[in-house]
Amino acid sequence: MYEIWLGINIFYELALMYLPLLFVLFVVWAGLMVYAFQKKACWSKGIKGAIIGGIIATIIAFLVVPGMTKSSLSELGYWFDYVALLGIASMYGAVAAALIWPLSSPKTR
């Protein structure tokens, strides 16, 4: 239970540290959503591109994040290390998918 609490606390502290970046990402996402609504995007057709982009971003983040923290994949020895890394990489993928979705949605007729 301690490991879970520690992981939640670390994610919270990282979110506080990167709050300005999160705000900029939100503004960019909101701008993309306005663009997509103006062109009357077909959201159901754009989901495939968003999912593919999110999966690619997740895989790249899974491989790159340990290096960003001056670590490596070989140093992951505990199950919670993998869970935390997969959680961080998944969030990168979710953000990428949210940014790609409005751009990959074609205009309706």
N, CA, C and O atoms as CSV, one atom per row, in Angstrom:
chain,resi,resn,atom,element,x,y,z
A,1,MET,N,N,0.825,-1.196,0.000
A,1,MET,CA,C,0.000,0.000,0.000
A,1,MET,C,C,0.867,1.256,0.000
A,1,MET,O,O,0.503,2.272,-0.593
A,2,TYR,N,N,2.011,1.177,0.668
A,2,TYR,CA,C,2.898,2.337,0.726
A,2,TYR,C,C,3.379,2.725,-0.666
A,2,TYR,O,O,3.475,3.912,-0.976
A,3,GLU,N,N,3.688,1.725,-1.521
A,3,GLU,CA,C,4.188,2.005,-2.855
A,3,GLU,C,C,3.137,2.738,-3.694
A,3,GLU,O,O,3.466,3.636,-4.469
A,4,ILE,N,N,1.886,2.349,-3.534
A,4,ILE,CA,C,0.806,3.003,-4.281
A,4,ILE,C,C,0.666,4.457,-3.837
A,4,ILE,O,O,0.548,5.355,-4.671
A,5,TRP,N,N,0.678,4.687,-2.536
A,5,TRP,CA,C,0.583,6.048,-2.023
A,5,TRP,C,C,1.764,6.887,-2.473
A,5,TRP,O,O,1.602,8.054,-2.831
A,6,LEU,N,N,2.953,6.300,-2.455
A,6,LEU,CA,C,4.147,7.012,-2.896
A,6,LEU,C,C,4.039,7.367,-4.379
A,6,LEU,O,O,4.396,8.476,-4.776
A,7,GLY,N,N,3.549,6.436,-5.198
A,7,GLY,CA,C,3.384,6.700,-6.616
A,7,GLY,C,C,2.388,7.813,-6.884
A,7,GLY,O,O,2.637,8.676,-7.725
A,8,ILE,N,N,1.271,7.804,-6.186
A,8,ILE,CA,C,0.266,8.864,-6.342
A,8,ILE,C,C,0.852,10.214,-5.938
A,8,ILE,O,O,0.612,11.224,-6.600
A,9,ASN,N,N,1.610,10.225,-4.865
A,9,ASN,CA,C,2.230,11.458,-4.388
A,9,ASN,C,C,3.248,11.986,-5.402
A,9,ASN,O,O,3.333,13.194,-5.621
A,10,ILE,N,N,4.010,11.098,-6.012
A,10,ILE,CA,C,4.996,11.519,-7.016
A,10,ILE,C,C,4.293,12.106,-8.231
A,10,ILE,O,O,4.711,13.149,-8.734
A,11,PHE,N,N,3.232,11.459,-8.716
A,11,PHE,CA,C,2.485,12.001,-9.854
A,11,PHE,C,C,1.914,13.381,-9.532
A,11,PHE,O,O,1.933,14.273,-10.381
A,12,TYR,N,N,1.413,13.561,-8.325
A,12,TYR,CA,C,0.853,14.847,-7.907
A,12,TYR,C,C,1.932,15.927,-7.895
A,12,TYR,O,O,1.712,17.029,-8.397
A,13,GLU,N,N,3.087,15.619,-7.329
A,13,GLU,CA,C,4.174,16.594,-7.275
A,13,GLU,C,C,4.675,16.947,-8.672
A,13,GLU,O,O,4.998,18.106,-8.934
A,14,LEU,N,N,4.744,15.969,-9.570
A,14,LEU,CA,C,5.154,16.254,-10.943
A,14,LEU,C,C,4.137,17.145,-11.644
A,14,LEU,O,O,4.509,18.048,-12.394
A,15,ALA,N,N,2.857,16.895,-11.402
A,15,ALA,CA,C,1.820,17.721,-12.020
A,15,ALA,C,C,1.922,19.164,-11.538
A,15,ALA,O,O,1.736,20.095,-12.321
A,16,LEU,N,N,2.217,19.353,-10.250
A,16,LEU,CA,C,2.390,20.720,-9.738
A,16,LEU,C,C,3.605,21.397,-10.363
A,16,LEU,O,O,3.579,22.590,-10.667
A,17,MET,N,N,4.662,20.625,-10.550
A,17,MET,CA,C,5.890,21.194,-11.095
A,17,MET,C,C,5.705,21.620,-12.555
A,17,MET,O,O,6.269,22.622,-12.994
A,18,TYR,N,N,4.914,20.853,-13.295
A,18,TYR,CA,C,4.710,21.136,-14.712
A,18,TYR,C,C,3.376,21.809,-15.004
A,18,TYR,O,O,2.867,21.703,-16.120
A,19,LEU,N,N,2.809,22.489,-14.039
A,19,LEU,CA,C,1.519,23.135,-14.216
A,19,LEU,C,C,1.501,24.145,-15.367
A,19,LEU,O,O,0.526,24.163,-16.118
A,20,PRO,N,N,2.534,24.994,-15.547
A,20,PRO,CA,C,2.501,25.901,-16.704
A,20,PRO,C,C,2.474,25.161,-18.043
A,20,PRO,O,O,1.780,25.578,-18.969
A,21,LEU,N,N,3.223,24.071,-18.145
A,21,LEU,CA,C,3.212,23.288,-19.374
A,21,LEU,C,C,1.843,22.652,-19.596
A,21,LEU,O,O,1.361,22.596,-20.727
A,22,LEU,N,N,1.222,22.176,-18.534
A,22,LEU,CA,C,-0.119,21.611,-18.652
A,22,LEU,C,C,-1.122,22.662,-19.110
A,22,LEU,O,O,-2.026,22.363,-19.890
A,23,PHE,N,N,-0.965,23.882,-18.632
A,23,PHE,CA,C,-1.847,24.963,-19.059
A,23,PHE,C,C,-1.669,25.253,-20.547
A,23,PHE,O,O,-2.654,25.435,-21.263
A,24,VAL,N,N,-0.424,25.299,-21.019
A,24,VAL,CA,C,-0.157,25.545,-22.445
A,24,VAL,C,C,-0.745,24.423,-23.293
A,24,VAL,O,O,-1.349,24.682,-24.334
A,25,LEU,N,N,-0.572,23.174,-22.852
A,25,LEU,CA,C,-1.150,22.043,-23.579
A,25,LEU,C,C,-2.671,22.144,-23.633
A,25,LEU,O,O,-3.275,21.835,-24.660
A,26,PHE,N,N,-3.290,22.569,-22.544
A,26,PHE,CA,C,-4.735,22.732,-22.536
A,26,PHE,C,C,-5.175,23.811,-23.526
A,26,PHE,O,O,-6.171,23.633,-24.227
A,27,VAL,N,N,-4.455,24.912,-23.590
A,27,VAL,CA,C,-4.801,25.994,-24.519
A,27,VAL,C,C,-4.650,25.511,-25.966
A,27,VAL,O,O,-5.498,25.811,-26.806
A,28,VAL,N,N,-3.583,24.771,-26.261
A,28,VAL,CA,C,-3.388,24.228,-27.608
A,28,VAL,C,C,-4.519,23.262,-27.953
A,28,VAL,O,O,-5.069,23.315,-29.053
A,29,TRP,N,N,-4.867,22.378,-27.009
A,29,TRP,CA,C,-5.951,21.428,-27.241
A,29,TRP,C,C,-7.274,22.162,-27.479
A,29,TRP,O,O,-8.034,21.795,-28.375
A,30,ALA,N,N,-7.547,23.183,-26.692
A,30,ALA,CA,C,-8.779,23.946,-26.868
A,30,ALA,C,C,-8.806,24.621,-28.240
A,30,ALA,O,O,-9.852,24.665,-28.887
A,31,GLY,N,N,-7.666,25.145,-28.684
A,31,GLY,CA,C,-7.587,25.741,-30.013
A,31,GLY,C,C,-7.833,24.722,-31.116
A,31,GLY,O,O,-8.504,25.018,-32.104
A,32,LEU,N,N,-7.289,23.524,-30.944
A,32,LEU,CA,C,-7.530,22.462,-31.923
A,32,LEU,C,C,-8.992,22.040,-31.937
A,32,LEU,O,O,-9.544,21.738,-32.994
A,33,MET,N,N,-9.614,22.019,-30.774
A,33,MET,CA,C,-11.035,21.670,-30.718
A,33,MET,C,C,-11.887,22.726,-31.420
A,33,MET,O,O,-12.827,22.385,-32.138
A,34,VAL,N,N,-11.568,23.992,-31.219
A,34,VAL,CA,C,-12.301,25.064,-31.904
A,34,VAL,C,C,-12.133,24.920,-33.414
A,34,VAL,O,O,-13.096,25.061,-34.168
A,35,TYR,N,N,-10.897,24.636,-33.855
A,35,TYR,CA,C,-10.637,24.430,-35.286
A,35,TYR,C,C,-11.473,23.274,-35.823
A,35,TYR,O,O,-12.061,23.382,-36.899
A,36,ALA,N,N,-11.530,22.171,-35.086
A,36,ALA,CA,C,-12.278,20.994,-35.537
A,36,ALA,C,C,-13.780,21.277,-35.577
A,36,ALA,O,O,-14.470,20.827,-36.491
A,37,PHE,N,N,-14.283,22.012,-34.602
A,37,PHE,CA,C,-15.711,22.333,-34.614
A,37,PHE,C,C,-16.054,23.292,-35.752
A,37,PHE,O,O,-17.142,23.204,-36.321
A,38,GLN,N,N,-15.148,24.202,-36.092
A,38,GLN,CA,C,-15.407,25.130,-37.190
A,38,GLN,C,C,-15.445,24.416,-38.537
A,38,GLN,O,O,-16.217,24.792,-39.419
A,39,LYS,N,N,-14.621,23.398,-38.696
A,39,LYS,CA,C,-14.641,22.671,-39.968
A,39,LYS,C,C,-15.673,21.544,-39.955
A,39,LYS,O,O,-15.766,20.773,-40.911
A,40,LYS,N,N,-16.453,21.448,-38.867
A,40,LYS,CA,C,-17.486,20.418,-38.709
A,40,LYS,C,C,-16.901,19.031,-38.937
A,40,LYS,O,O,-17.294,18.312,-39.856
A,41,ALA,N,N,-15.955,18.676,-38.080
A,41,ALA,CA,C,-15.210,17.424,-38.206
A,41,ALA,C,C,-16.099,16.215,-37.940
A,41,ALA,O,O,-17.035,16.272,-37.142
A,42,CYS,N,N,-15.787,15.133,-38.621
A,42,CYS,CA,C,-16.442,13.851,-38.388
A,42,CYS,C,C,-15.599,13.087,-37.365
A,42,CYS,O,O,-14.609,12.446,-37.717
A,43,TRP,N,N,-15.998,13.163,-36.113
A,43,TRP,CA,C,-15.189,12.649,-35.006
A,43,TRP,C,C,-14.991,11.143,-35.072
A,43,TRP,O,O,-13.923,10.645,-34.714
A,44,SER,N,N,-15.990,10.422,-35.517
A,44,SER,CA,C,-15.877,8.959,-35.525
A,44,SER,C,C,-14.820,8.467,-36.516
A,44,SER,O,O,-14.224,7.412,-36.302
A,45,LYS,N,N,-14.585,9.202,-37.577
A,45,LYS,CA,C,-13.576,8.800,-38.553
A,45,LYS,C,C,-12.162,9.171,-38.103
A,45,LYS,O,O,-11.190,8.604,-38.602
A,46,GLY,N,N,-12.038,10.093,-37.188
A,46,GLY,CA,C,-10.719,10.526,-36.732
A,46,GLY,C,C,-10.176,9.752,-35.551
A,46,GLY,O,O,-9.009,9.900,-35.190
A,47,ILE,N,N,-11.023,8.920,-34.941
A,47,ILE,CA,C,-10.586,8.211,-33.738
A,47,ILE,C,C,-9.479,7.200,-34.040
A,47,ILE,O,O,-8.605,6.970,-33.205
A,48,LYS,N,N,-9.513,6.595,-35.231
A,48,LYS,CA,C,-8.493,5.602,-35.577
A,48,LYS,C,C,-7.108,6.240,-35.616
A,48,LYS,O,O,-6.155,5.676,-35.078
A,49,GLY,N,N,-6.986,7.385,-36.233
A,49,GLY,CA,C,-5.702,8.090,-36.278
A,49,GLY,C,C,-5.235,8.514,-34.899
A,49,GLY,O,O,-4.041,8.477,-34.601
A,50,ALA,N,N,-6.179,8.918,-34.056
A,50,ALA,CA,C,-5.823,9.331,-32.698
A,50,ALA,C,C,-5.323,8.148,-31.882
A,50,ALA,O,O,-4.354,8.277,-31.133
A,51,ILE,N,N,-5.972,7.001,-32.020
A,51,ILE,CA,C,-5.550,5.816,-31.262
A,51,ILE,C,C,-4.176,5.346,-31.730
A,51,ILE,O,O,-3.322,5.011,-30.910
A,52,ILE,N,N,-3.964,5.321,-33.028
A,52,ILE,CA,C,-2.657,4.911,-33.544
A,52,ILE,C,C,-1.568,5.868,-33.077
A,52,ILE,O,O,-0.499,5.432,-32.649
A,53,GLY,N,N,-1.830,7.160,-33.157
A,53,GLY,CA,C,-0.858,8.150,-32.674
A,53,GLY,C,C,-0.597,8.024,-31.183
A,53,GLY,O,O,0.539,8.180,-30.735
A,54,GLY,N,N,-1.643,7.742,-30.411
A,54,GLY,CA,C,-1.478,7.563,-28.973
A,54,GLY,C,C,-0.662,6.332,-28.629
A,54,GLY,O,O,0.153,6.363,-27.707
A,55,ILE,N,N,-0.875,5.245,-29.366
A,55,ILE,CA,C,-0.093,4.020,-29.123
A,55,ILE,C,C,1.374,4.244,-29.470
A,55,ILE,O,O,2.261,3.808,-28.737
A,56,ILE,N,N,1.627,4.916,-30.578
A,56,ILE,CA,C,3.011,5.212,-30.961
A,56,ILE,C,C,3.673,6.098,-29.918
A,56,ILE,O,O,4.820,5.856,-29.540
A,57,ALA,N,N,2.973,7.116,-29.449
A,57,ALA,CA,C,3.523,8.003,-28.424
A,57,ALA,C,C,3.770,7.251,-27.118
A,57,ALA,O,O,4.753,7.523,-26.429
A,58,THR,N,N,2.889,6.306,-26.768
A,58,THR,CA,C,3.072,5.521,-25.553
A,58,THR,C,C,4.318,4.653,-25.648
A,58,THR,O,O,5.090,4.573,-24.692
A,59,ILE,N,N,4.520,4.013,-26.775
A,59,ILE,CA,C,5.698,3.166,-26.952
A,59,ILE,C,C,6.975,4.000,-26.889
A,59,ILE,O,O,7.940,3.617,-26.227
A,60,ILE,N,N,6.978,5.136,-27.578
A,60,ILE,CA,C,8.154,6.003,-27.550
A,60,ILE,C,C,8.417,6.499,-26.135
A,60,ILE,O,O,9.561,6.502,-25.682
A,61,ALA,N,N,7.369,6.918,-25.434
A,61,ALA,CA,C,7.546,7.407,-24.064
A,61,ALA,C,C,8.039,6.301,-23.140
A,61,ALA,O,O,8.862,6.560,-22.262
A,62,PHE,N,N,7.554,5.075,-23.316
A,62,PHE,CA,C,7.997,3.952,-22.491
A,62,PHE,C,C,9.497,3.732,-22.635
A,62,PHE,O,O,10.168,3.366,-21.670
A,63,LEU,N,N,10.021,3.951,-23.827
A,63,LEU,CA,C,11.442,3.751,-24.061
A,63,LEU,C,C,12.295,4.961,-23.697
A,63,LEU,O,O,13.472,4.808,-23.369
A,64,VAL,N,N,11.718,6.169,-23.749
A,64,VAL,CA,C,12.494,7.391,-23.557
A,64,VAL,C,C,12.463,7.911,-22.114
A,64,VAL,O,O,13.449,8.477,-21.642
A,65,VAL,N,N,11.351,7.726,-21.422
A,65,VAL,CA,C,11.205,8.302,-20.075
A,65,VAL,C,C,12.291,7.851,-19.106
A,65,VAL,O,O,12.789,8.689,-18.354
A,66,PRO,N,N,12.691,6.581,-19.076
A,66,PRO,CA,C,13.776,6.234,-18.146
A,66,PRO,C,C,15.061,7.019,-18.413
A,66,PRO,O,O,15.757,7.402,-17.472
A,67,GLY,N,N,15.374,7.255,-19.663
A,67,GLY,CA,C,16.555,8.050,-19.991
A,67,GLY,C,C,16.423,9.500,-19.562
A,67,GLY,O,O,17.411,10.142,-19.206
A,68,MET,N,N,15.190,10.018,-19.596
A,68,MET,CA,C,14.959,11.392,-19.159
A,68,MET,C,C,15.190,11.548,-17.656
A,68,MET,O,O,15.521,12.634,-17.180
A,69,THR,N,N,15.015,10.476,-16.931
A,69,THR,CA,C,15.201,10.510,-15.482
A,69,THR,C,C,16.574,9.973,-15.078
A,69,THR,O,O,16.805,9.643,-13.915
A,70,LYS,N,N,17.480,9.890,-16.052
A,70,LYS,CA,C,18.840,9.402,-15.842
A,70,LYS,C,C,18.845,7.985,-15.274
A,70,LYS,O,O,19.597,7.665,-14.354
A,71,SER,N,N,17.987,7.151,-15.849
A,71,SER,CA,C,17.870,5.758,-15.468
A,71,SER,C,C,17.874,4.932,-16.750
A,71,SER,O,O,18.209,5.452,-17.815
A,72,SER,N,N,17.512,3.672,-16.666
A,72,SER,CA,C,17.393,2.835,-17.849
A,72,SER,C,C,16.377,1.734,-17.576
A,72,SER,O,O,15.996,1.491,-16.431
A,73,LEU,N,N,15.950,1.079,-18.634
A,73,LEU,CA,C,14.984,-0.001,-18.482
A,73,LEU,C,C,15.572,-1.161,-17.687
A,73,LEU,O,O,14.833,-1.895,-17.031
A,74,SER,N,N,16.881,-1.336,-17.738
A,74,SER,CA,C,17.505,-2.448,-17.012
A,74,SER,C,C,17.488,-2.240,-15.498
A,74,SER,O,O,17.673,-3.193,-14.742
A,75,GLU,N,N,17.270,-1.023,-15.059
A,75,GLU,CA,C,17.233,-0.739,-13.618
A,75,GLU,C,C,15.844,-0.938,-13.004
A,75,GLU,O,O,15.677,-0.793,-11.793
A,76,LEU,N,N,14.865,-1.264,-13.820
A,76,LEU,CA,C,13.528,-1.520,-13.299
A,76,LEU,C,C,13.500,-2.938,-12.737
A,76,LEU,O,O,13.535,-3.910,-13.492
A,77,GLY,N,N,13.436,-3.054,-11.430
A,77,GLY,CA,C,13.507,-4.364,-10.827
A,77,GLY,C,C,12.274,-4.758,-10.053
A,77,GLY,O,O,12.126,-5.928,-9.699
A,78,TYR,N,N,11.398,-3.841,-9.781
A,78,TYR,CA,C,10.241,-4.098,-8.951
A,78,TYR,C,C,8.995,-3.912,-9.805
A,78,TYR,O,O,9.012,-3.096,-10.726
A,79,TRP,N,N,7.928,-4.629,-9.537
A,79,TRP,CA,C,6.731,-4.553,-10.376
A,79,TRP,C,C,6.147,-3.156,-10.420
A,79,TRP,O,O,5.597,-2.743,-11.441
A,80,PHE,N,N,6.264,-2.419,-9.314
A,80,PHE,CA,C,5.691,-1.082,-9.290
A,80,PHE,C,C,6.474,-0.122,-10.182
A,80,PHE,O,O,5.914,0.862,-10.664
A,81,ASP,N,N,7.748,-0.389,-10.406
A,81,ASP,CA,C,8.523,0.430,-11.344
A,81,ASP,C,C,7.922,0.353,-12.745
A,81,ASP,O,O,7.781,1.366,-13.431
A,82,TYR,N,N,7.574,-0.854,-13.156
A,82,TYR,CA,C,6.967,-1.036,-14.475
A,82,TYR,C,C,5.573,-0.406,-14.540
A,82,TYR,O,O,5.199,0.190,-15.550
A,83,VAL,N,N,4.822,-0.544,-13.468
A,83,VAL,CA,C,3.481,0.050,-13.434
A,83,VAL,C,C,3.573,1.574,-13.518
A,83,VAL,O,O,2.806,2.208,-14.244
A,84,ALA,N,N,4.504,2.152,-12.780
A,84,ALA,CA,C,4.666,3.607,-12.803
A,84,ALA,C,C,5.115,4.077,-14.182
A,84,ALA,O,O,4.598,5.066,-14.700
A,85,LEU,N,N,6.073,3.374,-14.776
A,85,LEU,CA,C,6.540,3.746,-16.111
A,85,LEU,C,C,5.433,3.603,-17.140
A,85,LEU,O,O,5.277,4.467,-18.003
A,86,LEU,N,N,4.666,2.529,-17.063
A,86,LEU,CA,C,3.548,2.351,-17.989
A,86,LEU,C,C,2.488,3.430,-17.786
A,86,LEU,O,O,1.878,3.885,-18.754
A,87,GLY,N,N,2.263,3.844,-16.545
A,87,GLY,CA,C,1.314,4.923,-16.277
A,87,GLY,C,C,1.773,6.248,-16.860
A,87,GLY,O,O,0.982,6.977,-17.458
A,88,ILE,N,N,3.041,6.558,-16.687
A,88,ILE,CA,C,3.586,7.803,-17.238
A,88,ILE,C,C,3.536,7.775,-18.760
A,88,ILE,O,O,3.128,8.751,-19.389
A,89,ALA,N,N,3.953,6.651,-19.354
A,89,ALA,CA,C,3.941,6.528,-20.811
A,89,ALA,C,C,2.520,6.585,-21.357
A,89,ALA,O,O,2.287,7.157,-22.422
A,90,SER,N,N,1.572,5.999,-20.638
A,90,SER,CA,C,0.172,6.032,-21.076
A,90,SER,C,C,-0.381,7.447,-21.059
A,90,SER,O,O,-1.187,7.806,-21.918
A,91,MET,N,N,0.033,8.241,-20.110
A,91,MET,CA,C,-0.435,9.628,-20.069
A,91,MET,C,C,0.129,10.428,-21.238
A,91,MET,O,O,-0.566,11.270,-21.808
A,92,TYR,N,N,1.387,10.169,-21.599
A,92,TYR,CA,C,1.929,10.800,-22.805
A,92,TYR,C,C,1.109,10.393,-24.022
A,92,TYR,O,O,0.802,11.224,-24.877
A,93,GLY,N,N,0.758,9.112,-24.098
A,93,GLY,CA,C,-0.048,8.632,-25.215
A,93,GLY,C,C,-1.437,9.243,-25.241
A,93,GLY,O,O,-1.951,9.573,-26.310
A,94,ALA,N,N,-2.051,9.397,-24.070
A,94,ALA,CA,C,-3.387,9.998,-23.995
A,94,ALA,C,C,-3.356,11.463,-24.434
A,94,ALA,O,O,-4.257,11.921,-25.137
A,95,VAL,N,N,-2.332,12.188,-24.027
A,95,VAL,CA,C,-2.205,13.596,-24.435
A,95,VAL,C,C,-1.979,13.674,-25.944
A,95,VAL,O,O,-2.568,14.516,-26.622
A,96,ALA,N,N,-1.127,12.800,-26.464
A,96,ALA,CA,C,-0.888,12.793,-27.912
A,96,ALA,C,C,-2.171,12.468,-28.667
A,96,ALA,O,O,-2.470,13.101,-29.680
A,97,ALA,N,N,-2.930,11.492,-28.186
A,97,ALA,CA,C,-4.189,11.137,-28.852
A,97,ALA,C,C,-5.178,12.292,-28.805
A,97,ALA,O,O,-5.875,12.551,-29.786
A,98,ALA,N,N,-5.244,12.989,-27.673
A,98,ALA,CA,C,-6.161,14.128,-27.559
A,98,ALA,C,C,-5.763,15.264,-28.500
A,98,ALA,O,O,-6.626,15.986,-28.999
A,99,LEU,N,N,-4.463,15.426,-28.745
A,99,LEU,CA,C,-4.020,16.471,-29.656
A,99,LEU,C,C,-4.159,16.051,-31.122
A,99,LEU,O,O,-4.355,16.900,-31.991
A,100,ILE,N,N,-4.061,14.767,-31.398
A,100,ILE,CA,C,-4.137,14.271,-32.776
A,100,ILE,C,C,-5.587,14.152,-33.248
A,100,ILE,O,O,-5.867,14.359,-34.429
A,101,TRP,N,N,-6.504,13.825,-32.347
A,101,TRP,CA,C,-7.882,13.550,-32.740
A,101,TRP,C,C,-8.527,14.679,-33.540
A,101,TRP,O,O,-9.097,14.403,-34.595
A,102,PRO,N,N,-8.469,15.937,-33.094
A,102,PRO,CA,C,-9.098,16.994,-33.909
A,102,PRO,C,C,-8.429,17.160,-35.277
A,102,PRO,O,O,-9.083,17.534,-36.251
A,103,LEU,N,N,-7.128,16.882,-35.343
A,103,LEU,CA,C,-6.426,17.036,-36.618
A,103,LEU,C,C,-6.696,15.881,-37.575
A,103,LEU,O,O,-6.665,16.067,-38.792
A,104,SER,N,N,-6.959,14.694,-37.042
A,104,SER,CA,C,-7.181,13.539,-37.914
A,104,SER,C,C,-8.656,13.354,-38.283
A,104,SER,O,O,-8.985,12.465,-39.070
A,105,SER,N,N,-9.526,14.162,-37.739
A,105,SER,CA,C,-10.950,14.064,-38.065
A,105,SER,C,C,-11.229,14.827,-39.363
A,105,SER,O,O,-11.022,16.039,-39.430
A,106,PRO,N,N,-11.700,14.110,-40.398
A,106,PRO,CA,C,-11.964,14.794,-41.672
A,106,PRO,C,C,-13.208,15.669,-41.600
A,106,PRO,O,O,-14.068,15.496,-40.736
A,107,LYS,N,N,-13.276,16.596,-42.514
A,107,LYS,CA,C,-14.428,17.489,-42.601
A,107,LYS,C,C,-15.641,16.728,-43.123
A,107,LYS,O,O,-15.530,15.925,-44.049
A,108,THR,N,N,-16.803,16.988,-42.517
A,108,THR,CA,C,-18.032,16.367,-43.004
A,108,THR,C,C,-18.495,17.090,-44.251
A,108,THR,O,O,-18.087,18.220,-44.519
A,109,ARG,N,N,-19.339,16.436,-44.997
A,109,ARG,CA,C,-19.790,17.035,-46.267
A,109,ARG,C,C,-20.921,17.967,-46.068
A,109,ARG,O,O,-21.415,18.552,-47.032
